[in-house]
């Protein structure tokens, strides 16, 4: 069972949670999330990585005009060093552009 406050356990759950409950205060990324089962995402299911989720999340924030919580934070706990570095770089570039409220 997933506790959103500690992990993004699957791509489906992460997408559903953000769309349903709004922006979280913290995301704990893992690069290797497994297959994406969202039929609207693609014709053929494919691996939907933590990096894919980070990109989706940032675009979602921009497209909805929502502000991240003032104390928003994230961690990356992936065993995939290249994937982890990509997530960190993407998130840092997004955050340095001032998309956190407060």
C-alpha positions, -999 to 999 in steps of 0.1 A, spaced: 0 0 0 12 34 -9 15 63 15 17 94 -8 37 113 19 66 89 15 66 74 -20 53 77 -55 45 40 -57 33 38 -93 27 61 -122 -10 55 -122 -14 63 -85 9 94 -88 -11 108 -117 -44 100 -101 -34 115 -68 -23 148 -82 -53 151 -105 -77 142 -76 -61 159 -45 -39 186 -59 -3 194 -55 16 176 -27 40 192 -3 66 165 -10 74 140 -37 98 111 -32 108 100 -67 120 66 -79 131 65 -115 118 30 -122 80 32 -116 70 4 -140 45 3 -168 20 30 -174 -15 16 -175 -33 49 -183 -49 41 -217 -51 78 -225 -13 81 -222 -3 60 -252 -16 34 -276 9 8 -263 17 7 -226 53 16 -220 76 22 -191 66 55 -173 97 65 -153 100 89 -124 116 112 -149 85 110 -170 64 118 -139 86 148 -130 81 162 -165 44 155 -164 41 171 -129 60 203 -140 39 207 -171 7 201 -151 17 228 -127 24 252 -156 -8 243 -175 -31 246 -145 -16 278 -131 -15 262 -96 12 273 -72 33 247 -54 30 248 -17 55 273 -1 73 244 16 73 220 -14 102 196 -15 113 164 -31 137 136 -27 151 111 -52 157 76 -39 164 58 -71 191 32 -75 194 43 -111 221 70 -110 215 84 -144 177 85 -139 181 101 -105 204 128 -119 179 135 -147 150 139 -122 171 162 -100 182 184 -129 147 187 -143 131 195 -109 159 220 -100 155 238 -133 118 240 -128 120 252 -92 147 278 -99 122 295 -122 101 304 -92 71 281 -94 69 277 -56 44 300 -39 53 322 -9 
